[in-house]
């Protein structure tokens, strides 16, 4: 992910907001290798972060990446559908998660239920581009047009505040960022 420019892309996206918008109690849903949570840690190293990921191998890798930055993360080896928290999160990160969900609107609803009132959702979603056809061969993921993402967010209880185009590298061709607020 780092070699392809995703960490830098995530860092640039998260830098478009204030450090406060990244919350004191963050959740990274489907954290994978932890690149998104790690980018958050660069901007907002204080506070807590919880990593949720069904793959134990990826969860371990994400935890190590954050530890190198001096951030101790809470971890949960779980799918979003099965994850529960005792307290709400004021920041939710989700990079390339919706593309793998059977019902992406329901996944956004689940994220909303985990979020505090007025929490921010930093969402990265695959967009239609021929480069995603190559990625599809490995991951069998979907892609979504911005209008469809906006519709899903609204139905799920999020208000879209901004969209973000990644400026360079593979992320510029494969991904689009969305910042939303819980309503």
N, C-alpha and C positions, 0 to 999 in steps of 0.2 A: 504494500500500500504506500509506504513512504517513497520507494523508488519511482512509483508511478505518479507521485505528486499529490496524493490524496491528503496526507497530513498537512501539507502547506495549504491546500485548498480549504480544508476544514478550518485551519487557523485563520485564514483570510476571511472566511464567512463569519466565524464567531467574533472576529475583530470589528465587524460592522456595527455591533451593538456595544453597549456599555458592559463593563465587568459585572456590574450589579445584575444585569439581565441574565447572567449565567448562574445566578442563584447561590445560595449557601448550601443547599441540599439537592444535588443533581442526580439524575438517573440516566444511564446510557442503556437503552433498550437494544438488544441484539448487538452488543458492543464489538463483536468480532475481535480483531487484534488490538482494539482499544485506541485507535488513531483519533477518533472524535473526542473521546474523554481526555486523551492526552493533550490534544489541542486546547481543550477547555482548561486543563491544569496549567498550561503556560500562561493563560490570561488571568485565571482565578485559582491560584494554588491553594488558597485557604478554603475552608468549608469541606463538606463531605460529598463523596460520589459513590453511587452504587452501580455496579456493572451487572447486567443481566444478559446471559448468553447460554444457549443450550449446549454448546460444545465445550467440554471441559478443557480441551487443548487450547482453544482460542481464549477462553476465560483466563487460563493461566498466563498466556502470552500478554493479554491486556493488563492483568494485574502486575506483571513484571515491568511493562512499559511505564505504568504510572509510578511504580516504586522507584524507578530510575530518576523520576522527577521529584521524588520525596513525598509522593502522595500515596497514602494508604487507602485503598478502596475496599468497600464492602462488596462482596460478590455473591451472586446467586446463580447457580447452574439451573436454568429454568427457561422455558418458553414464555413468551409474553402472556399467552392464554392462561398459564398456570401460576404466574407470579402474583404475590400479594405483599403489601407493605403495611406496616403498622402506622405509618405516618405519610402524609402527602409530600410530593417533591415540588420545589419551586422552579426547577429547570429540568426539562426532558430533552435528551438527545436521541436521535434515531437516524442513523445513516444506512441507507440501502436495506431497510427492513421491510417496508410495505410491499416491495416487489416480490417477496417470498411468502406473503401472507395469503391464505385462501380468501379471506375477506378483508381487504385493506381498510375499509371504512370501520369495520369492527375493531381492527387493531388500533386505529386512531381513537376510537371510543375507550378502549381499554387504557391507552396512554392517558386520556383525559381523566379517567377515574383515579389514576395514580397521581394526578397533578393537583396542586393547591389552587385555590382561586387566583386568577390572574397570573398563573405560572406561564413561563415561556416554553414553547416547543421549537427546537432547532431541528429541522427535518431536511434530510438530503434524499432525493429520489432519482432513480434512473429516468432519463428522458429519451424519447425516440431519437435514435441516431444509428447509423450503420455500425458504428463501433460496438454498440450494445449487442449486435448479432453475434459478434465474436465472443463476448462475455457470456451470452446465453448458452453457448455450447457447454460451458462448464457448470453454470449455476442455474440454468433454466428459470431465469427471472423474467419479470415483466417490466415494462416502462410505461410512464404516464405523461400525458401532456399537462402543462400548467393549469389549464382550466379544470381538468378532471381532479387534480390534486386540491385545488381551491374548493371544489364542490364537496369532496370527501371531508376536508377539514371542517367546513361549515356544518355539515350533517353530524359530525362527531363532537361538536361543541368547542371548536377552536375558531378563532377569528384570525384570518390571514393578515399580517401586518406588512410583510415585505417578501419579495422574491430576490434571489441572488443568482447571478450568472457567474460561474467560475471562469476566470480570465485565461488560463493557459493549461496546456497538457491534457492528458486523458480526461481529467474531471470536466474540462470545458466542453468535451464532446459527449460525455456519458451521464452527467449529473446536473441537477439544479437544486438550489437551496431554498427553503421556505422558513420564514420566521412567523410563528403564530402565538396567540395569547389565549389562555383558557378563558372561556366565558361561561 
